[in-house]
Each structure stands twice: as C-alpha cells, then as structure tokens.
C-alpha cells in the first residue's frame, strides 16, 4: 500500500474563527481566487471540494471520494506550524517573529561569526523586492541581505557571484545555531540570487531551509515501521530531514507533480509526501490572483493522471497548510481552514470540520496499522 499526500501550499478554505487575532478576518484564498478569475476546477470539484463548508464557488457533482476541512490548532499561520501539525506535533507557544527586525546585537554577533563587516535591510520585506532594492548595495559591499516576514523566518539573500553557494549555506547554518532559545525561529532560509542590477532573480532551485528539528512524530513511526518515506519538494527541509528515507528536490509545481506521479508508480510501500510551493511563493505573497488561478488549474488538469496511478490499495490526500489570499491586503499568509480531500478504496462522504491538522498523520498511522498515541484522530 502506498499513501500519497500532496500539500497545495497556502490554498486555504476561508478564515478560521480566531483569524481576527491574526488580522485575517475575511480572508478566503480559494473562493476569492475563483471569484476574481473565474478559473474552473472540475476535477477538484469532482472530489467533493465544492461540498466543503465555506466553499461557495465550485460545482457540486456527486463526490468521488471523501471531503472536509481542517482547523489548525497550532498558534501560527506559517509553513512549519501547519506541516508539523500534519504529523502530530502540537506547539504550546508560537515560534518567535520579528516584526521590527532582528536585534542589532544579535546581527553583530552573527556578522562577526561569519566574518563579514555588516548586513543590509533587516526588516520584514518581500524577497523579490529585497534583491531589487538592496541587490546593488550587496554587490558593492558583499554584505548579506537579511530580512524576515510575518512568519518565524531569518532569510539571507546573497548573489552567487559575490558569495559562493556553500559559503551562503555556512552563513545560514551559523545563524541556525545562534537562533535558539530566546531568539528561536522556525526556519533560516538561504536565498541565493543571480542576474544584473535591474534584472536580479532568485535561484529557487538552490534555496535551502535550515529548520528546527521537530519532536517525535508520525513520520518517525512510519520509518521505524520499515516503510519508505519520501519527501518531495521542500517537505524534508521543513522537518530538518527527520523521518525520511529519501528526499526528492523539485524546481516548481509541475516538476513536483511529475516526480510525485513517478514515485506513485514505483513498487514500494510507504508514504510519498509532496509540497507544491508555487501557490504561496510565486503568487500568494505577490498578491497575484491570475497566477494563483493558473497554478490551481495546473493541478486540476494533472489530477486525472494521479488518480489513474492509484493502485487498488493506494490512497491520495490533497491538503493545505494555511492560506495566502492573493486578493487580501498585505503580503503575508492568512489564517484559514486547511483543505482535506481523500481518495482511496471504500472512501467516500463528508469528513466535516476536523479539529486538528493532526488527524492527517493519525490516519496514515492507522492505515498502516501502526500505534500512534499522539495528537490527532484518525479519519477512519
């Protein structure tokens, strides 16, 4: 038996009851994108997405599988909090964020440790705008461009002709070791870029995340049970590589879909766990509903190939980890319900509103007959 779980990163299904605490009341990534663009998603609708509470823009044919939505328990609306909760990790407190930038004494200590004379920027900023606005100064000084967001991240951008890739990774590893305890952040992200002034571009294929290692979770359980656990895209980085038997890199959503399909056709038992990040990184943060709609249609058009690849005992899960409404104000994630679509033998009906993303991981454990005693209630 093989389970395939694909995270449509940031495809939220409407704001959560506690969204006002995050400034996100009124956000609704899926419905607002469909309303704004008119994109048609017949294959997602056929799985029951239009029947999910709060989804008002898709048709409601007889569902081919099971459908529902998930409420996030973890305090946050970022990649790490959502993905950790998928596999049964509940956080007692949110990861620290830096809306005013990082303390100068911290950056001074980091700069000294990596042997540079200073830094640039140091405040919440769009990644593409960071290299546009500070790339030329970086070329002249060699100083790293440091920025953050509403998420718990420390991001470091450097031009590949100024800072060799391995040096950038080393800088980020040093930051990772420093950003613990009082200044703990969920992820340190290396953001290499290339090009000339006026035409800088990020090398997303060389991005590297240095995440905190999560506590024991369902991925560990599957691996210890002798199952193959394959992380596709940025998935392994989110868990600091913990719990995986294999890692498969991708360059974009299409590449992620093709590699997931190939893995589904391989003869092994276990989990294929994929993240499709383009929704979030390329279109949500940039408030581009047309681009977001194209990404949705790309997945919808590809879906029949995934369904055809399912064996008689295989299961497919389509989920999302937070929102990023491209029609909303600002450029940050939005606190929303997560998608939950499930296709498998004998699977059908309304799964309702699940009380935690952790129900996903609990279901994986149950399907494989493994004893999971952590958070989450199996969909079975």
C-alpha positions in Angstrom: 0.0 0.0 0.0 1.2 3.5 -0.8 -0.1 6.7 0.5 0.4 9.9 -1.4 -0.1 13.3 0.3 0.1 16.5 -1.6 0.1 19.9 0.1 -1.3 22.6 -2.0 0.7 25.1 -0.1 -1.5 28.1 1.1 -4.8 27.0 -0.7 -6.9 27.9 2.4 -10.7 27.4 2.5 -11.8 30.5 4.5 -10.8 32.3 7.6 -10.7 30.5 11.0 -12.7 31.6 14.0 -9.5 33.0 15.6 -8.4 34.8 12.4 -9.2 38.3 13.8 -6.3 37.7 16.3 -4.0 37.5 13.2 -5.6 40.3 11.3 -7.1 37.9 8.8 -10.8 38.2 9.2 -12.4 38.0 5.8 -9.6 36.1 4.0 -10.7 33.2 1.8 -8.0 32.1 -0.6 -9.8 29.6 -2.8 -13.2 31.3 -3.1 -11.7 34.8 -3.7 -9.3 33.5 -6.3 -12.1 31.7 -8.2 -14.4 34.7 -7.9 -11.7 37.1 -9.1 -10.5 35.0 -12.1 -13.4 32.7 -13.0 -11.0 29.7 -13.1 -12.7 26.3 -13.5 -11.6 23.4 -11.4 -13.7 20.4 -12.5 -11.5 17.6 -11.2 -11.1 19.1 -7.7 -14.8 19.7 -7.7 -15.4 16.0 -8.6 -13.5 15.0 -5.5 -16.0 17.0 -3.4 -14.2 20.3 -2.9 -17.4 22.2 -3.7 -19.2 20.4 -0.9 -16.8 21.6 1.8 -18.3 24.0 4.3 -17.4 27.6 3.3 -16.6 26.8 -0.3 -19.2 28.6 -2.4 -17.6 28.9 -5.9 -17.3 25.3 -7.2 -20.0 23.0 -8.6 -21.2 20.0 -6.5 -21.2 16.8 -8.5 -21.5 13.5 -6.7 -18.2 13.3 -4.9 -15.7 10.6 -6.0 -14.0 10.5 -2.5 -14.2 12.0 0.9 -14.0 15.7 1.6 -13.8 18.1 4.5 -11.7 20.8 6.1 -9.2 21.0 9.0 -8.8 23.5 11.7 -5.3 24.4 12.7 -4.6 24.2 16.4 -1.0 25.4 16.4 -0.5 29.1 17.1 0.5 30.5 13.8 -0.2 30.5 10.1 3.1 29.5 8.5 4.6 26.5 6.8 6.3 25.0 9.9 3.3 25.2 12.3 1.0 23.7 9.7 3.2 20.9 8.5 4.4 19.9 11.9 0.7 19.6 13.0 0.0 17.4 10.0 2.3 14.7 11.5 1.1 15.1 15.1 3.1 17.9 16.6 1.1 20.4 18.7 3.0 23.5 19.8 2.4 25.1 23.2 3.6 28.5 22.1 4.1 30.2 18.7 7.5 30.5 17.1 9.1 33.9 17.6 8.6 36.6 14.9 10.4 39.8 14.4 8.1 42.5 13.0 10.7 45.2 13.7 13.7 43.2 12.5 16.3 41.3 14.4 18.2 42.8 17.4 21.3 44.6 16.3 23.5 42.9 18.9 22.3 39.5 17.5 23.2 40.5 14.0 26.5 42.0 15.1 27.5 38.7 16.7 26.4 36.7 13.6 28.3 39.0 11.3 31.4 38.6 13.4 31.0 34.8 13.4 30.8 34.6 9.6 33.5 37.1 9.0 31.6 40.0 7.3 31.6 43.7 8.2 27.9 44.3 8.2 24.5 43.5 6.8 21.7 45.1 4.7 17.9 45.6 5.3 16.9 43.7 8.4 13.2 44.1 8.5 10.1 42.3 7.1 10.3 42.5 3.3 9.2 40.8 0.1 12.1 38.5 -1.1 11.9 39.7 -4.7 11.8 43.4 -3.6 14.7 42.8 -1.2 17.1 41.8 -4.0 15.6 44.5 -6.3 16.1 47.3 -3.7 19.3 46.1 -2.0 21.0 43.8 -4.6 23.2 46.5 -6.0 24.4 47.6 -2.5 25.1 43.9 -1.8 27.3 43.7 -5.0 29.3 46.7 -3.8 29.7 45.7 -0.1 29.4 41.9 0.0 27.2 42.3 3.0 24.3 39.7 3.3 20.7 40.9 2.7 18.8 39.9 5.9 15.1 40.0 6.1 12.1 38.4 7.7 8.3 38.3 7.2 5.2 37.7 9.4 6.5 34.1 9.7 9.1 32.9 12.0 12.0 33.1 9.5 15.5 34.5 9.2 16.2 34.9 5.5 19.6 35.6 3.9 20.0 36.6 0.3 23.3 36.7 -1.5 24.4 36.9 -5.1 26.1 33.8 -6.4 29.0 35.7 -7.9 29.7 37.5 -4.6 29.1 34.8 -2.1 29.7 31.1 -3.2 26.7 28.9 -2.5 28.5 26.8 0.1 29.5 30.0 1.9 25.9 31.2 2.0 24.8 27.8 3.3 27.5 28.0 6.0 26.3 31.5 7.0 22.8 30.2 7.4 24.0 27.2 9.4 25.8 29.6 11.8 22.6 31.6 12.1 20.6 28.4 12.7 22.9 27.5 15.6 22.5 31.0 17.1 18.7 31.4 16.6 17.7 29.1 19.5 16.4 29.7 23.0 15.4 33.4 23.4 15.7 34.1 19.7 14.4 30.8 18.4 12.9 30.9 14.9 11.3 28.1 12.9 13.5 28.4 9.8 16.6 30.0 8.5 16.4 30.2 4.7 19.3 30.6 2.2 18.1 32.8 -0.7 20.7 32.8 -3.5 20.1 35.1 -6.4 21.7 35.9 -9.8 21.5 38.5 -12.6 22.4 42.1 -13.0 21.1 45.3 -11.4 17.6 45.9 -12.6 17.3 42.2 -13.5 18.0 40.2 -10.4 16.3 36.9 -10.0 16.1 34.3 -7.2 17.6 30.9 -7.8 14.7 29.0 -6.2 16.3 25.7 -7.2 19.3 26.5 -4.8 17.2 27.7 -1.9 17.9 25.8 1.3 15.9 25.8 4.5 17.6 25.2 7.9 14.6 24.2 10.1 14.3 23.3 13.7 14.1 19.6 14.1 10.6 18.6 15.2 9.9 16.2 18.1 9.0 12.6 17.5 6.1 12.4 15.1 4.2 10.1 12.7 7.0 10.2 10.1 9.3 8.6 12.6 6.7 6.0 13.3 6.4 5.1 9.6 10.1 4.9 9.0 10.6 2.8 12.1 7.9 0.5 10.8 10.1 -0.3 7.8 8.1 1.8 5.4 9.6 4.1 2.7 9.0 7.8 3.5 9.8 10.0 0.5 9.8 13.8 0.9 9.2 15.7 -2.4 10.0 19.4 -2.8 10.7 21.4 0.4 9.0 18.8 2.6 12.2 17.3 4.0 13.6 20.8 4.8 10.5 21.6 6.9 11.3 18.7 9.2 15.1 19.1 9.1 15.2 15.8 7.2 13.8 13.8 10.2 11.7 10.8 9.4 12.6 10.4 5.7 14.2 7.6 3.8 14.5 9.6 0.6 14.5 13.2 -0.5 13.5 14.4 -4.0 14.1 18.0 -5.0 11.8 20.0 -7.3 12.0 23.2 -9.2 8.3 24.1 -9.5 4.8 22.8 -9.1 4.8 20.9 -12.4 8.1 19.2 -11.6 6.7 18.3 -8.2 3.6 16.7 -9.8 5.6 14.8 -12.3 8.0 13.4 -9.7 5.2 12.5 -7.4 3.5 10.6 -10.2 6.7 8.8 -11.0 7.0 7.8 -7.3 3.4 6.6 -7.2 4.3 4.2 -10.0 7.3 2.7 -8.1 6.9 -0.6 -6.4 7.2 0.2 -2.7 5.1 0.5 0.4 5.0 3.8 2.3 4.4 7.5 2.0 5.0 10.0 -0.7 4.7 13.4 0.9 4.9 16.4 -1.5 4.7 20.2 -1.2 3.6 22.4 -4.1 5.0 25.7 -3.1 4.3 27.9 -6.2 0.9 28.9 -4.9 2.5 30.5 -1.9 5.9 31.7 -3.0 5.1 32.9 -6.6 1.6 34.1 -6.4 0.1 34.4 -2.8 2.8 36.6 -1.4 2.9 38.7 -4.5 -0.9 39.1 -4.5 -1.3 37.7 -8.0 -4.7 36.1 -8.3 -4.3 35.4 -12.0 -1.1 33.5 -11.4 -2.6 31.7 -8.4 -5.5 30.6 -10.6 -3.1 29.3 -13.3 -1.4 27.2 -10.6 -4.8 25.8 -9.4 -5.7 24.9 -13.0 -2.4 23.2 -13.5 -3.0 20.9 -10.5 -6.6 20.4 -11.6 -5.6 19.4 -15.1 -2.9 17.0 -13.7 -5.2 15.3 -11.2 -6.7 12.6 -13.5 -3.1 11.3 -14.1 -2.6 11.0 -10.3 -5.9 9.2 -9.9 -5.1 6.8 -12.7 -1.8 5.9 -11.0 -3.5 4.7 -7.8 -3.3 1.0 -7.1 -6.2 -1.0 -5.7 -5.0 -0.4 -2.1 -3.5 3.1 -2.5 -4.7 6.4 -1.1 -4.3 10.0 -2.2 -4.7 13.0 0.1 -4.9 16.6 -1.1 -4.4 19.1 1.8 -3.3 22.7 2.6 -1.4 24.1 5.4 -2.7 27.7 5.7 -4.0 30.5 3.4 -2.4 33.2 1.4 -5.3 35.0 -0.2 -4.0 36.8 -3.3 -6.9 39.3 -3.1 -6.2 40.2 0.5 -4.2 43.2 1.8 -0.6 42.9 2.7 1.7 40.1 1.5 1.6 37.6 4.4 -0.1 34.2 5.0 -3.7 34.2 6.1 -5.1 32.1 9.0 -7.6 29.8 7.2 -9.0 26.3 7.3 -6.9 23.6 5.5 -8.2 21.6 2.6 -8.9 17.9 3.0 -9.7 15.6 0.0 -9.2 11.9 0.3 -9.4 9.2 -2.4 -9.0 5.5 -1.6 -10.7 2.1 -1.6 -14.1 2.4 0.1 -13.5 6.1 0.9 -16.5 8.5 0.5 -18.6 11.0 2.2 -18.4 14.2 4.3 -15.5 14.3 6.8 -16.8 17.5 8.3 -14.6 20.0 10.0 -11.7 18.2 11.7 -10.5 19.6 15.0 -6.8 19.4 14.1 -4.5 19.0 11.1 -3.0 16.2 13.2 -5.9 14.0 12.0 -4.0 13.5 8.8 -1.0 11.9 10.4 -3.1 9.8 12.7 -4.9 8.4 9.6 -1.6 7.5 8.0 -0.6 5.5 11.1 -4.0 3.8 11.2 -3.9 2.8 7.6 -0.5 1.1 8.1 -1.7 -0.5 11.3 0.9 1.4 13.4 0.2 2.5 17.0 0.2 6.3 17.2 -0.7 7.7 20.6 0.0 11.4 19.9 -2.4 14.2 18.8 -4.9 13.6 16.1 -7.9 11.4 15.5 -7.9 9.0 12.5 -10.4 9.8 9.7 -11.1 6.0 9.7 
